[in-house]
Amino acid sequence: MQAITGKTKLLGVIGHPVEHSLSPVMHNAAIAALSATEGEQVDYVYLPFPVKPEGLSAAVAGFEAVGLCGFNITIPHKQSIVAFLDEVSPVARAVGAVNTVWRTPTGWAGTNTDVEGFLAPLRARDRPWKGTQATILGAGGAARAIVAGCAELGCEAIVVVGRDRAKLDIFARSWAESPIAIAPLSMGLWEDLPAVLAQTDLLVNATPVGMHPQVDRTPVEASLLAQLPAEAIVYDLIYTPNPTRLLREARQVGAVAIDGLEMLVQQGAAALQLWLNRPVPVDVMRRSLQEHLGSI
């Protein structure tokens, strides 16, 4: 057990609610592993901080007062935190959300490591992405990081599919002045899926459909998944259950399945590496989450 003293540096995550966050599990496991392998204590601890929307300003001021080194942000603060930052990365501005903040000599800086987390398992497969189409289910906050990630990956076309035409139009317009280059972006309605899926090389579920406890639900029926080209990738951002019904049925039609746990691990690893300024044990972070989820 790591000894926590007055010299221990603080990291954390803010949200409302935040009790469900798995970030303390993987970050503290990584910190302990670094201390064990490097022969000296990496004197940090990662804590969850419940912060209501009306308490965000006071929380940020308090973090500065106690010398917090950095923190992650989850719902509902990913957009509102921007007003308290002195520096925001281009990718975070493009996505319109910040999930990682750290102290600089001039104040707080923020970025979005969700994009890096999303890309990590795709890049590990070393596929050529030129000429490919990515289809994203859902036009909410999660879909924004996926659009930015697909653009960085090099997809030739990105299609965002939703049920509300007005919301899709707002989503499309929001990228008009993006600080990063976005591949040709188009919107589609759910009834367009049969035709869209036939051209899809990467299908990403950015909706909560299929998440625990509604594990019997899926955003795309198996009969539609059969429209996917050979060796298409189906990527579900959900990590409980693992696998989701979507991924089980994707495998049955011959698609490659990727679950959301790896994105969670990789975005966390990117944040921790930024804070500690050293490589971090991604395998330890992954295993800690797998063991934790297997015990609940």
N, C-alpha and C positions, 0 to 999 in steps of 0.2 A: 504494500500500500504506500503510495507516494505521500511523503510528509508535506503538508501545506503550512507555510510559515508567512511571516510578514513580508518576505522577499519574493513570494510566489507571484508570478505575473498572471493576470486575468485575461481570459478569452471567454466568449459566450455566444449565445443565440437569443434574439428577442422575437417575440411573437405573442399573439393572443387568439387562441390558447397556445401554449408552448410545451405543456406537459407531455405531449405525445412525441416530441422531437427525438429522433434517434442520433442527432449530432453529438450530444455528450458521450454516448457509448463509443462511437468510432474515434472521436478526437482524443478522448482520454486514454483509450487503448493505444493509439499511436504515440502519444506523449510518453506513456509508460514504456513502450517498446524502445523508443529512442533512448530513454535513460538507461535501459538495460544493455543496449548494444554499444552505446558510446562511452560507457564507463563513468559518466558523470550525469547528475540529475538535470534533465531538461525541465527547468522549474516553471512550468505553466500548469494551469488547470482551466478546464472548459466547463462553463456553467450555463444552465437555462435561466433566462430572465423573463418572467411574464410581464409584458408591457401593454397596457390598454392603449387604444388610439389616442385618447386625450392625454395620456401620460408620456408620449414620445419625446416631447421637448425636454421635460424634466429628466427623463431617463438618459438622453444624450448628454445633458449637462452633468449629470451624476457620473456617467462613465468617464468624462473628461476629468472630473474632480478626483476620482479614485485611481486614475491612471490605467484604465482598461486599454489593452494593447490592440484589440480588434474584436469584431463580432459579426456573426451571421444574422441575416434578417429573413423572417418568414412572414406568412400572412398575419396581419393585414398591412404591414409596413414597407413592403418592397418599393412602392412608389413614393410614399410620403417621406421616407428617409432622405430622399434626394435634396430636399430643402435645407437639410442640416449639414450637407457636405460641401467642402471647399473645392473638391476635385472629383470628377466622375469620368470613368473611362469611356471611350467611344462606343464600345460594345454595349455597355450598360445604358448609354443614351439611346442607342438604336433599339434596344429591347424595351426601354422605358421602365426598367426595374433594376434595383441593386440588391444583391444578396450577400455581399461581403464588404466589410468596412475595416479600415486600419488607420492608425495614427501616423501622421507625417509631421515634420517640424512646423508646418504652417496650418495644420488642422486635420480634419477627417477626409479621407479619400475612399471612394467606393468603386466597385466593379461588379460584374455578374459572371460567376464561375459556372452557372448552369449551362452556358454554351459549351464551355470546355468539357464539363462532365458529360453532356449529351454526345459530344463528338468522340470521346475517348474509345468506347467499344467499337465504333464504326471505323476509326482510323486503324485500330488494331487488326482489322480484317484485310487491310491493304487492297481494297477494291478500287478500280478505276471509276471515278464519278462523272467524268465528262460525258455529256449526252444523256444523263439520267434524269428521271423525274421523282421528286419527293412529294408525297401527299400527306397532309397533316389533318387529323381529325380534331376539330375544335378550334375556336378563334378567341380563346381567353388568354390570360397572362402566360400560362405555360407554353402556348403556341408561339409566342413572340420569341422566346429563346430558341425554339426549334427552327423558326424561319431564319434567324441569324446564323445558326449552326449549319443549316443546309446550304446557305449562301457561301459560308466559309469553306464548306466541304467541296464546293464546286459543282453542285447540281445545276443542270441546265434550265430546269423549270421547277417551280414550287407551286403546289395547289393546296389551298386551305379550304377545307370542307366544313360547313356548318349548317344549322337549320334555320337561321334567321338572316334574311338577305340584308336587312338594315345594319345588323351588327357586322356582317361580312364587309359591307361597304365602308364602314368606319374603320375596320381593321386594315383594309387595303389602303385607305387614304393616310393612315398613320405612318406609313413607310415612305411617303412622298419626299420627305426631307431627311431621310436616314443618313447618319454620318458614315455608314459603311455601305458598300456596294451590295445590292440585293439582286439575285437572279430574277428573270421574268416571273412575276408573282400574279397568280390568278385565283379567283374565288369560285367555289362550287357549292351547290346545295346537296343535301343528303341523297336526293333522288338521282343525282348525277353520278353516284358512286360506281355503278356497273361499268360505265364507259371510262371513268377516271382510273379505276383499279387496273384495267387492262393495260394501261400505259405506266403503271407505278412500279418503280424499282425499290423505293423505300417508303413504307407506310408507317406513320407514327401516330399512336393514340395519345393525344394531349387532352382527353376528357377524363372525368372520374368514373365513367361507365365500366363496371367490372371490379371496382375496388371493394375491399372488405367493408361491410358484411354482405354486399350484394354480389356475391361471387358467381352467381349463375347467369349474370348479364354479360353482354358483349356489345361493343359498338358496331361490329360488322359480323353478320351471320356467315357461317362456313360456306354456304352456297355462293356468296359474293367473294369470299377470299379465294375461291377457286379461279376467279378471273385474273389473279395476279400472274405476271410472267414467271417463268422458271427462275429459281434462285433469288426471288425478291426477298427483301428483309422486312419483317414486321417487328416494330419496336414499340413496346408498351411502357409508358412512363410510370405505370403503377408497379409497386413492388410487394404489395400484400393484397391478394394471395400471390404466391410465386410457384408455378406460373399462373397467369390469368386464363380465363376461358379463351380469350382472343388468341393468346400465344399457343395454347394447347391445340386449338383448331388450325392455327397457322402452320404448325409443324405437320399436321395431318395432311395438308395440301402441298407439302414440300417446301414451304417457305423457311427461311432462317429466322429464328426467334431471338429477340434481345429483351430482357426485362429491365425495369426501372431501378433495380437495386444498384446496378453498376454505375448508372448516372449519379445516384445519390452518393456513392462512394467517391467517384472521381471528382465531383464538384467540391466535396468536402476536402479531398486531398489537395486540390488546387488552392483552396483557401488556407489550409494549414501550412502549406509550403510558402505561401506568400507571407504569412505572419512570422514563421520561424526562419525564413530565408535559408532553407536547407531541404534536401530531399526527405520525403516522409514515407513510412512503410505502408503502401497502399494495400498490400496483402493482409496486413494486420487489421486495417480498417474494415476491409471486406469481411474477413473471418469473424470479427467481433459482431458485426451486424447479422451475419448468417446465424451465429450462435444465439444471439439475443432474440431474433425473430423465431428461431426454432424452439425457444423455451417459453413463448407466450401464446 
